Amino acid sequence: KRIRLVTMRLGVQSLAKLSPPKVQVYSRHPAENGKPNYLNCYVSGFHPPQIEIDLLKNGEKMNAEQSDLSFSKDWSFYLLVHTEFTPNAVDQYSCRVKHVTLDKPKIVKWDRDH
């Protein structure tokens, strides 16, 4: 059984093409200054599965939790990284993604109005 599983994984990996990640940054609730909230970075559609995702506050890495790696019907992968935060009028939040398909890290800013 173990040999079959390895063969299956290798077969799937070789069939899938390189796919760059799509990145969405959003808060769980509408943003209100001084009110605790959750910041989410949803990264999807990428292959291979090796990826590095960081939530940033003013360019500095935040402590965050990451969901288990999951895959879609097309064998592309997706992850959710999230953390608690309290928005204000000064701090800037973003999500930084590093993946083999990207020449440089992709940084997507959180837009509090969307």
Stockholm file with secondary structure:
# STOCKHOLM 1.0

chainA/1-114         KRIRLVTMRLGVQSLAKLSPPKVQVYSRHPAENGKPNYLNCYVSGFHPPQIEIDLLKNGEKMNAEQSDLSFSKDWSFYLLVHTEFTPNAVDQYSCRVKHVTLDKPKIVKWDRDH
#=GR chainA/1-114 SS CHHHHHHHHHHHHHHSCCBCCEEEEEESSCCCTTSCEEEEEEEEEEBSSCCEEEEEETTEECCCEECCCEECTTSCEEEEEEEEECCCSSCCEEEEEECTTCSSCEEEECCTTC
#=GC SS_cons         CHHHHHHHHHHHHHHSCCBCCEEEEEESSCCCTTSCEEEEEEEEEEBSSCCEEEEEETTEECCCEECCCEECTTSCEEEEEEEEECCCSSCCEEEEEECTTCSSCEEEECCTTC
//
